[in-house]
Amino acid sequence: MADQQINNPLHGITLEKIVTDLQAHYGWEQLGSLIRIDCFNKNQSVKSSLNFLRKMPWARKKVEDLFLDTFYKK
């Protein structure tokens, strides 16, 4: 199992850390314009974002991709 995670840059990073870091870096307004989902535009909180992202894999993928593009550019 650990061998499967060697090349995964998100291994060990919680969804809460991802959302918190993105919000600190971009702010809710810019984050909401980059990824158009209501939890970033209307009900702006880490808690509501986590609830939504845990239920919607497509949205979580977009957030994870933005996190990687923002903090792990080569």
PDB file of N, H, CA, C and O in Angstrom:
ATOM      1  N   MET A   1       0.826  -1.195   0.000  1.00  0.00           N
ATOM      2  CA  MET A   1       0.000   0.000   0.000  1.00  0.00           C
ATOM      3  C   MET A   1       0.865   1.251   0.000  1.00  0.00           C
ATOM      4  O   MET A   1       0.575   2.187  -0.745  1.00  0.00           O
ATOM      5  N   ALA A   2       1.902   1.297   0.799  1.00  0.00           N
ATOM      6  H   ALA A   2       2.137   0.536   1.404  1.00  0.00           H
ATOM      7  CA  ALA A   2       2.768   2.469   0.847  1.00  0.00           C
ATOM      8  C   ALA A   2       3.442   2.701  -0.493  1.00  0.00           C
ATOM      9  O   ALA A   2       3.703   3.847  -0.860  1.00  0.00           O
ATOM     10  N   ASP A   3       3.730   1.630  -1.235  1.00  0.00           N
ATOM     11  H   ASP A   3       3.517   0.699  -0.937  1.00  0.00           H
ATOM     12  CA  ASP A   3       4.351   1.775  -2.544  1.00  0.00           C
ATOM     13  C   ASP A   3       3.453   2.529  -3.512  1.00  0.00           C
ATOM     14  O   ASP A   3       3.946   3.204  -4.416  1.00  0.00           O
ATOM     15  N   GLN A   4       2.148   2.422  -3.336  1.00  0.00           N
ATOM     16  H   GLN A   4       1.747   1.874  -2.602  1.00  0.00           H
ATOM     17  CA  GLN A   4       1.217   3.104  -4.217  1.00  0.00           C
ATOM     18  C   GLN A   4       1.220   4.611  -3.978  1.00  0.00           C
ATOM     19  O   GLN A   4       0.801   5.364  -4.858  1.00  0.00           O
ATOM     20  N   GLN A   5       1.670   5.066  -2.838  1.00  0.00           N
ATOM     21  H   GLN A   5       2.010   4.455  -2.123  1.00  0.00           H
ATOM     22  CA  GLN A   5       1.607   6.478  -2.476  1.00  0.00           C
ATOM     23  C   GLN A   5       2.919   7.223  -2.700  1.00  0.00           C
ATOM     24  O   GLN A   5       2.979   8.430  -2.464  1.00  0.00           O
ATOM     25  N   ILE A   6       3.967   6.542  -3.146  1.00  0.00           N
ATOM     26  H   ILE A   6       3.919   5.562  -3.338  1.00  0.00           H
ATOM     27  CA  ILE A   6       5.278   7.169  -3.289  1.00  0.00           C
ATOM     28  C   ILE A   6       5.223   8.402  -4.180  1.00  0.00           C
ATOM     29  O   ILE A   6       5.819   9.426  -3.846  1.00  0.00           O
ATOM     30  N   ASN A   7       4.533   8.329  -5.287  1.00  0.00           N
ATOM     31  H   ASN A   7       4.048   7.498  -5.559  1.00  0.00           H
ATOM     32  CA  ASN A   7       4.487   9.442  -6.228  1.00  0.00           C
ATOM     33  C   ASN A   7       3.256  10.328  -6.066  1.00  0.00           C
ATOM     34  O   ASN A   7       2.966  11.141  -6.944  1.00  0.00           O
ATOM     35  N   ASN A   8       2.541  10.189  -4.984  1.00  0.00           N
ATOM     36  H   ASN A   8       2.776   9.528  -4.271  1.00  0.00           H
ATOM     37  CA  ASN A   8       1.351  10.987  -4.739  1.00  0.00           C
ATOM     38  C   ASN A   8       1.725  12.179  -3.851  1.00  0.00           C
ATOM     39  O   ASN A   8       1.945  12.002  -2.653  1.00  0.00           O
ATOM     40  N   PRO A   9       1.800  13.389  -4.418  1.00  0.00           N
ATOM     41  CA  PRO A   9       2.195  14.547  -3.612  1.00  0.00           C
ATOM     42  C   PRO A   9       1.163  14.934  -2.548  1.00  0.00           C
ATOM     43  O   PRO A   9       1.477  15.699  -1.636  1.00  0.00           O
ATOM     44  N   LEU A  10      -0.051  14.418  -2.655  1.00  0.00           N
ATOM     45  H   LEU A  10      -0.306  13.796  -3.396  1.00  0.00           H
ATOM     46  CA  LEU A  10      -1.087  14.720  -1.667  1.00  0.00           C
ATOM     47  C   LEU A  10      -1.107  13.735  -0.499  1.00  0.00           C
ATOM     48  O   LEU A  10      -1.865  13.916   0.454  1.00  0.00           O
ATOM     49  N   HIS A  11      -0.285  12.704  -0.569  1.00  0.00           N
ATOM     50  H   HIS A  11       0.331  12.556  -1.343  1.00  0.00           H
ATOM     51  CA  HIS A  11      -0.260  11.707   0.498  1.00  0.00           C
ATOM     52  C   HIS A  11       0.110  12.370   1.824  1.00  0.00           C
ATOM     53  O   HIS A  11       1.142  13.033   1.932  1.00  0.00           O
ATOM     54  N   GLY A  12      -0.733  12.185   2.816  1.00  0.00           N
ATOM     55  H   GLY A  12      -1.571  11.647   2.729  1.00  0.00           H
ATOM     56  CA  GLY A  12      -0.486  12.731   4.145  1.00  0.00           C
ATOM     57  C   GLY A  12      -1.000  14.150   4.339  1.00  0.00           C
ATOM     58  O   GLY A  12      -0.889  14.695   5.437  1.00  0.00           O
ATOM     59  N   ILE A  13      -1.559  14.758   3.301  1.00  0.00           N
ATOM     60  H   ILE A  13      -1.650  14.315   2.409  1.00  0.00           H
ATOM     61  CA  ILE A  13      -2.102  16.111   3.411  1.00  0.00           C
ATOM     62  C   ILE A  13      -3.615  16.006   3.524  1.00  0.00           C
ATOM     63  O   ILE A  13      -4.272  15.430   2.657  1.00  0.00           O
ATOM     64  N   THR A  14      -4.160  16.563   4.590  1.00  0.00           N
ATOM     65  H   THR A  14      -3.626  17.031   5.295  1.00  0.00           H
ATOM     66  CA  THR A  14      -5.609  16.468   4.805  1.00  0.00           C
ATOM     67  C   THR A  14      -6.351  17.446   3.904  1.00  0.00           C
ATOM     68  O   THR A  14      -5.795  18.449   3.455  1.00  0.00           O
ATOM     69  N   LEU A  15      -7.597  17.139   3.654  1.00  0.00           N
ATOM     70  H   LEU A  15      -8.049  16.324   4.018  1.00  0.00           H
ATOM     71  CA  LEU A  15      -8.444  18.029   2.877  1.00  0.00           C
ATOM     72  C   LEU A  15      -8.591  19.372   3.592  1.00  0.00           C
ATOM     73  O   LEU A  15      -8.654  20.417   2.945  1.00  0.00           O
ATOM     74  N   GLU A  16      -8.645  19.346   4.894  1.00  0.00           N
ATOM     75  H   GLU A  16      -8.594  18.496   5.420  1.00  0.00           H
ATOM     76  CA  GLU A  16      -8.743  20.591   5.670  1.00  0.00           C
ATOM     77  C   GLU A  16      -7.520  21.476   5.433  1.00  0.00           C
ATOM     78  O   GLU A  16      -7.660  22.688   5.269  1.00  0.00           O
ATOM     79  N   LYS A  17      -6.337  20.891   5.414  1.00  0.00           N
ATOM     80  H   LYS A  17      -6.224  19.906   5.547  1.00  0.00           H
ATOM     81  CA  LYS A  17      -5.119  21.671   5.154  1.00  0.00           C
ATOM     82  C   LYS A  17      -5.140  22.238   3.745  1.00  0.00           C
ATOM     83  O   LYS A  17      -4.737  23.381   3.529  1.00  0.00           O
ATOM     84  N   ILE A  18      -5.605  21.449   2.786  1.00  0.00           N
ATOM     85  H   ILE A  18      -5.933  20.520   2.962  1.00  0.00           H
ATOM     86  CA  ILE A  18      -5.675  21.915   1.405  1.00  0.00           C
ATOM     87  C   ILE A  18      -6.585  23.135   1.299  1.00  0.00           C
ATOM     88  O   ILE A  18      -6.203  24.145   0.707  1.00  0.00           O
ATOM     89  N   VAL A  19      -7.785  23.047   1.868  1.00  0.00           N
ATOM     90  H   VAL A  19      -8.095  22.227   2.349  1.00  0.00           H
ATOM     91  CA  VAL A  19      -8.737  24.157   1.804  1.00  0.00           C
ATOM     92  C   VAL A  19      -8.203  25.364   2.568  1.00  0.00           C
ATOM     93  O   VAL A  19      -8.298  26.493   2.087  1.00  0.00           O
ATOM     94  N   THR A  20      -7.649  25.137   3.741  1.00  0.00           N
ATOM     95  H   THR A  20      -7.571  24.220   4.131  1.00  0.00           H
ATOM     96  CA  THR A  20      -7.122  26.229   4.557  1.00  0.00           C
ATOM     97  C   THR A  20      -5.974  26.949   3.857  1.00  0.00           C
ATOM     98  O   THR A  20      -5.925  28.179   3.845  1.00  0.00           O
ATOM     99  N   ASP A  21      -5.057  26.190   3.280  1.00  0.00           N
ATOM    100  H   ASP A  21      -5.096  25.191   3.290  1.00  0.00           H
ATOM    101  CA  ASP A  21      -3.919  26.795   2.579  1.00  0.00           C
ATOM    102  C   ASP A  21      -4.361  27.565   1.345  1.00  0.00           C
ATOM    103  O   ASP A  21      -3.852  28.654   1.081  1.00  0.00           O
ATOM    104  N   LEU A  22      -5.303  27.011   0.586  1.00  0.00           N
ATOM    105  H   LEU A  22      -5.717  26.126   0.801  1.00  0.00           H
ATOM    106  CA  LEU A  22      -5.806  27.710  -0.587  1.00  0.00           C
ATOM    107  C   LEU A  22      -6.540  28.992  -0.198  1.00  0.00           C
ATOM    108  O   LEU A  22      -6.383  30.024  -0.849  1.00  0.00           O
ATOM    109  N   GLN A  23      -7.334  28.923   0.857  1.00  0.00           N
ATOM    110  H   GLN A  23      -7.461  28.084   1.386  1.00  0.00           H
ATOM    111  CA  GLN A  23      -8.065  30.108   1.303  1.00  0.00           C
ATOM    112  C   GLN A  23      -7.087  31.180   1.788  1.00  0.00           C
ATOM    113  O   GLN A  23      -7.290  32.362   1.511  1.00  0.00           O
ATOM    114  N   ALA A  24      -6.057  30.798   2.489  1.00  0.00           N
ATOM    115  H   ALA A  24      -5.893  29.838   2.714  1.00  0.00           H
ATOM    116  CA  ALA A  24      -5.065  31.764   2.969  1.00  0.00           C
ATOM    117  C   ALA A  24      -4.296  32.384   1.798  1.00  0.00           C
ATOM    118  O   ALA A  24      -3.953  33.565   1.828  1.00  0.00           O
ATOM    119  N   HIS A  25      -4.035  31.595   0.793  1.00  0.00           N
ATOM    120  H   HIS A  25      -4.314  30.634   0.769  1.00  0.00           H
ATOM    121  CA  HIS A  25      -3.263  32.059  -0.357  1.00  0.00           C
ATOM    122  C   HIS A  25      -4.091  32.954  -1.282  1.00  0.00           C
ATOM    123  O   HIS A  25      -3.620  34.009  -1.707  1.00  0.00           O
ATOM    124  N   TYR A  26      -5.321  32.539  -1.596  1.00  0.00           N
ATOM    125  H   TYR A  26      -5.704  31.682  -1.251  1.00  0.00           H
ATOM    126  CA  TYR A  26      -6.154  33.244  -2.566  1.00  0.00           C
ATOM    127  C   TYR A  26      -7.230  34.132  -1.942  1.00  0.00           C
ATOM    128  O   TYR A  26      -7.598  35.156  -2.518  1.00  0.00           O
ATOM    129  N   GLY A  27      -7.731  33.749  -0.781  1.00  0.00           N
ATOM    130  H   GLY A  27      -7.432  32.918  -0.313  1.00  0.00           H
ATOM    131  CA  GLY A  27      -8.911  34.405  -0.220  1.00  0.00           C
ATOM    132  C   GLY A  27     -10.149  33.783  -0.830  1.00  0.00           C
ATOM    133  O   GLY A  27     -10.080  33.171  -1.896  1.00  0.00           O
ATOM    134  N   TRP A  28     -11.295  33.937  -0.152  1.00  0.00           N
ATOM    135  H   TRP A  28     -11.350  34.434   0.713  1.00  0.00           H
ATOM    136  CA  TRP A  28     -12.524  33.291  -0.612  1.00  0.00           C
ATOM    137  C   TRP A  28     -12.962  33.811  -1.974  1.00  0.00           C
ATOM    138  O   TRP A  28     -13.389  33.031  -2.825  1.00  0.00           O
ATOM    139  N   GLU A  29     -12.859  35.124  -2.188  1.00  0.00           N
ATOM    140  H   GLU A  29     -12.512  35.757  -1.496  1.00  0.00           H
ATOM    141  CA  GLU A  29     -13.359  35.699  -3.438  1.00  0.00           C
ATOM    142  C   GLU A  29     -12.613  35.154  -4.658  1.00  0.00           C
ATOM    143  O   GLU A  29     -13.234  34.721  -5.628  1.00  0.00           O
ATOM    144  N   GLN A  30     -11.297  35.176  -4.603  1.00  0.00           N
ATOM    145  H   GLN A  30     -10.792  35.528  -3.815  1.00  0.00           H
ATOM    146  CA  GLN A  30     -10.525  34.670  -5.737  1.00  0.00           C
ATOM    147  C   GLN A  30     -10.662  33.153  -5.863  1.00  0.00           C
ATOM    148  O   GLN A  30     -10.723  32.624  -6.973  1.00  0.00           O
ATOM    149  N   LEU A  31     -10.710  32.465  -4.744  1.00  0.00           N
ATOM    150  H   LEU A  31     -10.660  32.895  -3.843  1.00  0.00           H
ATOM    151  CA  LEU A  31     -10.892  31.018  -4.778  1.00  0.00           C
ATOM    152  C   LEU A  31     -12.228  30.667  -5.428  1.00  0.00           C
ATOM    153  O   LEU A  31     -12.322  29.708  -6.195  1.00  0.00           O
ATOM    154  N   GLY A  32     -13.259  31.453  -5.115  1.00  0.00           N
ATOM    155  H   GLY A  32     -13.183  32.231  -4.493  1.00  0.00           H
ATOM    156  CA  GLY A  32     -14.572  31.238  -5.711  1.00  0.00           C
ATOM    157  C   GLY A  32     -14.617  31.530  -7.198  1.00  0.00           C
ATOM    158  O   GLY A  32     -15.427  30.952  -7.921  1.00  0.00           O
ATOM    159  N   SER A  33     -13.759  32.418  -7.657  1.00  0.00           N
ATOM    160  H   SER A  33     -13.101  32.888  -7.069  1.00  0.00           H
ATOM    161  CA  SER A  33     -13.729  32.678  -9.099  1.00  0.00           C
ATOM    162  C   SER A  33     -12.891  31.633  -9.834  1.00  0.00           C
ATOM    163  O   SER A  33     -13.134  31.361 -11.009  1.00  0.00           O
ATOM    164  N   LEU A  34     -11.914  31.051  -9.156  1.00  0.00           N
ATOM    165  H   LEU A  34     -11.716  31.272  -8.201  1.00  0.00           H
ATOM    166  CA  LEU A  34     -11.100  30.004  -9.765  1.00  0.00           C
ATOM    167  C   LEU A  34     -11.851  28.678  -9.849  1.00  0.00           C
ATOM    168  O   LEU A  34     -11.758  27.956 -10.842  1.00  0.00           O
ATOM    169  N   ILE A  35     -12.596  28.373  -8.790  1.00  0.00           N
ATOM    170  H   ILE A  35     -12.672  28.959  -7.983  1.00  0.00           H
ATOM    171  CA  ILE A  35     -13.404  27.151  -8.743  1.00  0.00           C
ATOM    172  C   ILE A  35     -14.815  27.576  -8.354  1.00  0.00           C
ATOM    173  O   ILE A  35     -15.071  27.928  -7.202  1.00  0.00           O
ATOM    174  N   ARG A  36     -15.712  27.542  -9.306  1.00  0.00           N
ATOM    175  H   ARG A  36     -15.504  27.256 -10.242  1.00  0.00           H
ATOM    176  CA  ARG A  36     -17.068  28.062  -9.099  1.00  0.00           C
ATOM    177  C   ARG A  36     -17.962  27.034  -8.409  1.00  0.00           C
ATOM    178  O   ARG A  36     -18.705  26.290  -9.048  1.00  0.00           O
ATOM    179  N   ILE A  37     -17.860  27.024  -7.092  1.00  0.00           N
ATOM    180  H   ILE A  37     -17.256  27.628  -6.573  1.00  0.00           H
ATOM    181  CA  ILE A  37     -18.756  26.200  -6.279  1.00  0.00           C
ATOM    182  C   ILE A  37     -19.264  27.072  -5.134  1.00  0.00           C
ATOM    183  O   ILE A  37     -18.545  27.938  -4.636  1.00  0.00           O
ATOM    184  N   ASP A  38     -20.504  26.836  -4.725  1.00  0.00           N
ATOM    185  H   ASP A  38     -21.088  26.132  -5.130  1.00  0.00           H
ATOM    186  CA  ASP A  38     -21.156  27.706  -3.746  1.00  0.00           C
ATOM    187  C   ASP A  38     -20.426  27.802  -2.415  1.00  0.00           C
ATOM    188  O   ASP A  38     -20.461  28.850  -1.771  1.00  0.00           O
ATOM    189  N   CYS A  39     -19.772  26.739  -1.994  1.00  0.00           N
ATOM    190  H   CYS A  39     -19.744  25.887  -2.518  1.00  0.00           H
ATOM    191  CA  CYS A  39     -19.126  26.799  -0.681  1.00  0.00           C
ATOM    192  C   CYS A  39     -17.969  27.796  -0.674  1.00  0.00           C
ATOM    193  O   CYS A  39     -17.517  28.201   0.397  1.00  0.00           O
ATOM    194  N   PHE A  40     -17.485  28.197  -1.841  1.00  0.00           N
ATOM    195  H   PHE A  40     -17.853  27.868  -2.711  1.00  0.00           H
ATOM    196  CA  PHE A  40     -16.449  29.223  -1.921  1.00  0.00           C
ATOM    197  C   PHE A  40     -17.043  30.603  -2.202  1.00  0.00           C
ATOM    198  O   PHE A  40     -16.390  31.619  -1.964  1.00  0.00           O
ATOM    199  N   ASN A  41     -18.269  30.644  -2.702  1.00  0.00           N
ATOM    200  H   ASN A  41     -18.800  29.818  -2.894  1.00  0.00           H
ATOM    201  CA  ASN A  41     -18.869  31.913  -3.095  1.00  0.00           C
ATOM    202  C   ASN A  41     -19.939  32.429  -2.145  1.00  0.00           C
ATOM    203  O   ASN A  41     -20.078  33.641  -1.980  1.00  0.00           O
ATOM    204  N   LYS A  42     -20.701  31.534  -1.515  1.00  0.00           N
ATOM    205  H   LYS A  42     -20.588  30.550  -1.649  1.00  0.00           H
ATOM    206  CA  LYS A  42     -21.824  31.984  -0.687  1.00  0.00           C
ATOM    207  C   LYS A  42     -21.624  31.659   0.788  1.00  0.00           C
ATOM    208  O   LYS A  42     -21.566  32.568   1.617  1.00  0.00           O
ATOM    209  N   ASN A  43     -21.521  30.416   1.116  1.00  0.00           N
ATOM    210  H   ASN A  43     -21.568  29.678   0.443  1.00  0.00           H
ATOM    211  CA  ASN A  43     -21.362  29.994   2.503  1.00  0.00           C
ATOM    212  C   ASN A  43     -19.883  29.750   2.766  1.00  0.00           C
ATOM    213  O   ASN A  43     -19.435  28.606   2.848  1.00  0.00           O
ATOM    214  N   GLN A  44     -19.140  30.824   2.897  1.00  0.00           N
ATOM    215  H   GLN A  44     -19.504  31.753   2.831  1.00  0.00           H
ATOM    216  CA  GLN A  44     -17.684  30.751   2.933  1.00  0.00           C
ATOM    217  C   GLN A  44     -17.161  30.361   4.312  1.00  0.00           C
ATOM    218  O   GLN A  44     -17.032  31.195   5.208  1.00  0.00           O
ATOM    219  N   SER A  45     -16.869  29.089   4.453  1.00  0.00           N
ATOM    220  H   SER A  45     -16.974  28.412   3.725  1.00  0.00           H
ATOM    221  CA  SER A  45     -16.216  28.612   5.661  1.00  0.00           C
ATOM    222  C   SER A  45     -15.502  27.314   5.326  1.00  0.00           C
ATOM    223  O   SER A  45     -15.868  26.602   4.391  1.00  0.00           O
ATOM    224  N   VAL A  46     -14.489  27.029   6.099  1.00  0.00           N
ATOM    225  H   VAL A  46     -14.191  27.608   6.859  1.00  0.00           H
ATOM    226  CA  VAL A  46     -13.758  25.783   5.888  1.00  0.00           C
ATOM    227  C   VAL A  46     -14.688  24.604   6.145  1.00  0.00           C
ATOM    228  O   VAL A  46     -14.659  23.618   5.409  1.00  0.00           O
ATOM    229  N   LYS A  47     -15.512  24.700   7.182  1.00  0.00           N
ATOM    230  H   LYS A  47     -15.536  25.501   7.781  1.00  0.00           H
ATOM    231  CA  LYS A  47     -16.405  23.598   7.541  1.00  0.00           C
ATOM    232  C   LYS A  47     -17.389  23.280   6.413  1.00  0.00           C
ATOM    233  O   LYS A  47     -17.560  22.114   6.057  1.00  0.00           O
ATOM    234  N   SER A  48     -18.036  24.299   5.849  1.00  0.00           N
ATOM    235  H   SER A  48     -17.897  25.246   6.138  1.00  0.00           H
ATOM    236  CA  SER A  48     -18.990  24.028   4.776  1.00  0.00           C
ATOM    237  C   SER A  48     -18.278  23.511   3.529  1.00  0.00           C
ATOM    238  O   SER A  48     -18.811  22.670   2.806  1.00  0.00           O
ATOM    239  N   SER A  49     -17.080  24.015   3.285  1.00  0.00           N
ATOM    240  H   SER A  49     -16.647  24.699   3.873  1.00  0.00           H
ATOM    241  CA  SER A  49     -16.307  23.543   2.135  1.00  0.00           C
ATOM    242  C   SER A  49     -15.951  22.075   2.301  1.00  0.00           C
ATOM    243  O   SER A  49     -16.072  21.300   1.352  1.00  0.00           O
ATOM    244  N   LEU A  50     -15.515  21.682   3.485  1.00  0.00           N
ATOM    245  H   LEU A  50     -15.417  22.311   4.256  1.00  0.00           H
ATOM    246  CA  LEU A  50     -15.159  20.285   3.730  1.00  0.00           C
ATOM    247  C   LEU A  50     -16.368  19.379   3.560  1.00  0.00           C
ATOM    248  O   LEU A  50     -16.265  18.311   2.955  1.00  0.00           O
ATOM    249  N   ASN A  51     -17.510  19.796   4.088  1.00  0.00           N
ATOM    250  H   ASN A  51     -17.594  20.664   4.579  1.00  0.00           H
ATOM    251  CA  ASN A  51     -18.732  18.987   3.944  1.00  0.00           C
ATOM    252  C   ASN A  51     -19.073  18.770   2.475  1.00  0.00           C
ATOM    253  O   ASN A  51     -19.391  17.653   2.070  1.00  0.00           O
ATOM    254  N   PHE A  52     -19.008  19.827   1.682  1.00  0.00           N
ATOM    255  H   PHE A  52     -18.749  20.735   2.011  1.00  0.00           H
ATOM    256  CA  PHE A  52     -19.337  19.723   0.267  1.00  0.00           C
ATOM    257  C   PHE A  52     -18.301  18.881  -0.479  1.00  0.00           C
ATOM    258  O   PHE A  52     -18.664  17.984  -1.240  1.00  0.00           O
ATOM    259  N   LEU A  53     -17.038  19.160  -0.269  1.00  0.00           N
ATOM    260  H   LEU A  53     -16.743  19.889   0.349  1.00  0.00           H
ATOM    261  CA  LEU A  53     -15.979  18.477  -1.014  1.00  0.00           C
ATOM    262  C   LEU A  53     -15.907  16.986  -0.701  1.00  0.00           C
ATOM    263  O   LEU A  53     -15.510  16.193  -1.555  1.00  0.00           O
ATOM    264  N   ARG A  54     -16.284  16.603   0.502  1.00  0.00           N
ATOM    265  H   ARG A  54     -16.607  17.248   1.195  1.00  0.00           H
ATOM    266  CA  ARG A  54     -16.281  15.178   0.852  1.00  0.00           C
ATOM    267  C   ARG A  54     -17.412  14.426   0.159  1.00  0.00           C
ATOM    268  O   ARG A  54     -17.334  13.210  -0.019  1.00  0.00           O
ATOM    269  N   LYS A  55     -18.455  15.143  -0.228  1.00  0.00           N
ATOM    270  H   LYS A  55     -18.518  16.130  -0.084  1.00  0.00           H
ATOM    271  CA  LYS A  55     -19.594  14.506  -0.905  1.00  0.00           C
ATOM    272  C   LYS A  55     -19.473  14.543  -2.425  1.00  0.00           C
ATOM    273  O   LYS A  55     -20.108  13.746  -3.115  1.00  0.00           O
ATOM    274  N   MET A  56     -18.669  15.456  -2.949  1.00  0.00           N
ATOM    275  H   MET A  56     -18.153  16.104  -2.388  1.00  0.00           H
ATOM    276  CA  MET A  56     -18.584  15.666  -4.395  1.00  0.00           C
ATOM    277  C   MET A  56     -17.156  15.442  -4.907  1.00  0.00           C
ATOM    278  O   MET A  56     -16.339  16.363  -4.892  1.00  0.00           O
ATOM    279  N   PRO A  57     -16.858  14.221  -5.359  1.00  0.00           N
ATOM    280  CA  PRO A  57     -15.497  13.907  -5.818  1.00  0.00           C
ATOM    281  C   PRO A  57     -15.005  14.799  -6.952  1.00  0.00           C
ATOM    282  O   PRO A  57     -13.813  15.098  -7.017  1.00  0.00           O
ATOM    283  N   TRP A  58     -15.890  15.232  -7.847  1.00  0.00           N
ATOM    284  H   TRP A  58     -16.859  14.990  -7.795  1.00  0.00           H
ATOM    285  CA  TRP A  58     -15.471  16.092  -8.956  1.00  0.00           C
ATOM    286  C   TRP A  58     -14.964  17.439  -8.442  1.00  0.00           C
ATOM    287  O   TRP A  58     -13.998  17.985  -8.974  1.00  0.00           O
ATOM    288  N   ALA A  59     -15.617  17.973  -7.405  1.00  0.00           N
ATOM    289  H   ALA A  59     -16.401  17.529  -6.972  1.00  0.00           H
ATOM    290  CA  ALA A  59     -15.200  19.260  -6.832  1.00  0.00           C
ATOM    291  C   ALA A  59     -13.899  19.096  -6.046  1.00  0.00           C
ATOM    292  O   ALA A  59     -13.009  19.943  -6.109  1.00  0.00           O
ATOM    293  N   ARG A  60     -13.809  18.002  -5.314  1.00  0.00           N
ATOM    294  H   ARG A  60     -14.532  17.314  -5.263  1.00  0.00           H
ATOM    295  CA  ARG A  60     -12.577  17.731  -4.556  1.00  0.00           C
ATOM    296  C   ARG A  60     -11.378  17.631  -5.504  1.00  0.00           C
ATOM    297  O   ARG A  60     -10.296  18.130  -5.196  1.00  0.00           O
ATOM    298  N   LYS A  61     -11.575  16.986  -6.653  1.00  0.00           N
ATOM    299  H   LYS A  61     -12.454  16.580  -6.903  1.00  0.00           H
ATOM    300  CA  LYS A  61     -10.502  16.854  -7.641  1.00  0.00           C
ATOM    301  C   LYS A  61     -10.043  18.225  -8.128  1.00  0.00           C
ATOM    302  O   LYS A  61      -8.843  18.464  -8.269  1.00  0.00           O
ATOM    303  N   LYS A  62     -10.981  19.119  -8.382  1.00  0.00           N
ATOM    304  H   LYS A  62     -11.956  18.925  -8.268  1.00  0.00           H
ATOM    305  CA  LYS A  62     -10.628  20.470  -8.817  1.00  0.00           C
ATOM    306  C   LYS A  62      -9.825  21.204  -7.745  1.00  0.00           C
ATOM    307  O   LYS A  62      -8.854  21.895  -8.055  1.00  0.00           O
ATOM    308  N   VAL A  63     -10.227  21.056  -6.501  1.00  0.00           N
ATOM    309  H   VAL A  63     -11.015  20.495  -6.249  1.00  0.00           H
ATOM    310  CA  VAL A  63      -9.525  21.716  -5.393  1.00  0.00           C
ATOM    311  C   VAL A  63      -8.129  21.121  -5.223  1.00  0.00           C
ATOM    312  O   VAL A  63      -7.159  21.855  -5.034  1.00  0.00           O
ATOM    313  N   GLU A  64      -8.027  19.810  -5.288  1.00  0.00           N
ATOM    314  H   GLU A  64      -8.814  19.213  -5.441  1.00  0.00           H
ATOM    315  CA  GLU A  64      -6.712  19.161  -5.168  1.00  0.00           C
ATOM    316  C   GLU A  64      -5.794  19.576  -6.321  1.00  0.00           C
ATOM    317  O   GLU A  64      -4.605  19.817  -6.109  1.00  0.00           O
ATOM    318  N   ASP A  65      -6.338  19.660  -7.533  1.00  0.00           N
ATOM    319  H   ASP A  65      -7.303  19.464  -7.705  1.00  0.00           H
ATOM    320  CA  ASP A  65      -5.533  20.073  -8.684  1.00  0.00           C
ATOM    321  C   ASP A  65      -5.046  21.508  -8.529  1.00  0.00           C
ATOM    322  O   ASP A  65      -3.894  21.807  -8.843  1.00  0.00           O
ATOM    323  N   LEU A  66      -5.909  22.397  -8.049  1.00  0.00           N
ATOM    324  H   LEU A  66      -6.845  22.154  -7.794  1.00  0.00           H
ATOM    325  CA  LEU A  66      -5.502  23.785  -7.821  1.00  0.00           C
ATOM    326  C   LEU A  66      -4.411  23.847  -6.751  1.00  0.00           C
ATOM    327  O   LEU A  66      -3.449  24.603  -6.885  1.00  0.00           O
ATOM    328  N   PHE A  67      -4.561  23.059  -5.702  1.00  0.00           N
ATOM    329  H   PHE A  67      -5.342  22.444  -5.593  1.00  0.00           H
ATOM    330  CA  PHE A  67      -3.555  23.011  -4.632  1.00  0.00           C
ATOM    331  C   PHE A  67      -2.196  22.589  -5.198  1.00  0.00           C
ATOM    332  O   PHE A  67      -1.171  23.204  -4.904  1.00  0.00           O
ATOM    333  N   LEU A  68      -2.205  21.540  -6.008  1.00  0.00           N
ATOM    334  H   LEU A  68      -3.037  21.040  -6.247  1.00  0.00           H
ATOM    335  CA  LEU A  68      -0.954  21.077  -6.609  1.00  0.00           C
ATOM    336  C   LEU A  68      -0.355  22.112  -7.558  1.00  0.00           C
ATOM    337  O   LEU A  68       0.854  22.343  -7.552  1.00  0.00           O
ATOM    338  N   ASP A  69      -1.204  22.731  -8.369  1.00  0.00           N
ATOM    339  H   ASP A  69      -2.186  22.543  -8.374  1.00  0.00           H
ATOM    340  CA  ASP A  69      -0.723  23.754  -9.295  1.00  0.00           C
ATOM    341  C   ASP A  69      -0.171  24.970  -8.555  1.00  0.00           C
ATOM    342  O   ASP A  69       0.776  25.605  -9.020  1.00  0.00           O
ATOM    343  N   THR A  70      -0.752  25.290  -7.423  1.00  0.00           N
ATOM    344  H   THR A  70      -1.521  24.775  -7.045  1.00  0.00           H
ATOM    345  CA  THR A  70      -0.357  26.472  -6.654  1.00  0.00           C
ATOM    346  C   THR A  70       0.923  26.243  -5.856  1.00  0.00           C
ATOM    347  O   THR A  70       1.827  27.078  -5.866  1.00  0.00           O
ATOM    348  N   PHE A  71       0.994  25.107  -5.166  1.00  0.00           N
ATOM    349  H   PHE A  71       0.259  24.428  -5.158  1.00  0.00           H
ATOM    350  CA  PHE A  71       2.082  24.906  -4.213  1.00  0.00           C
ATOM    351  C   PHE A  71       3.141  23.903  -4.646  1.00  0.00           C
ATOM    352  O   PHE A  71       4.186  23.797  -4.004  1.00  0.00           O
ATOM    353  N   TYR A  72       2.894  23.171  -5.716  1.00  0.00           N
ATOM    354  H   TYR A  72       2.045  23.257  -6.238  1.00  0.00           H
ATOM    355  CA  TYR A  72       3.847  22.141  -6.127  1.00  0.00           C
ATOM    356  C   TYR A  72       4.263  22.272  -7.585  1.00  0.00           C
ATOM    357  O   TYR A  72       4.519  21.271  -8.254  1.00  0.00           O
ATOM    358  N   LYS A  73       4.330  23.492  -8.072  1.00  0.00           N
ATOM    359  H   LYS A  73       4.122  24.305  -7.529  1.00  0.00           H
ATOM    360  CA  LYS A  73       4.807  23.705  -9.434  1.00  0.00           C
ATOM    361  C   LYS A  73       6.282  23.360  -9.495  1.00  0.00           C
ATOM    362  O   LYS A  73       7.039  23.612  -8.557  1.00  0.00           O
ATOM    363  N   LYS A  74       6.669  22.785 -10.608  1.00  0.00           N
ATOM    364  H   LYS A  74       6.054  22.581 -11.370  1.00  0.00           H
ATOM    365  CA  LYS A  74       8.087  22.446 -10.762  1.00  0.00           C
ATOM    366  C   LYS A  74       8.768  23.451 -11.637  1.00  0.00           C
ATOM    367  O   LYS A  74       9.968  23.340 -11.888  1.00  0.00           O
TER     368      LYS A  74
END
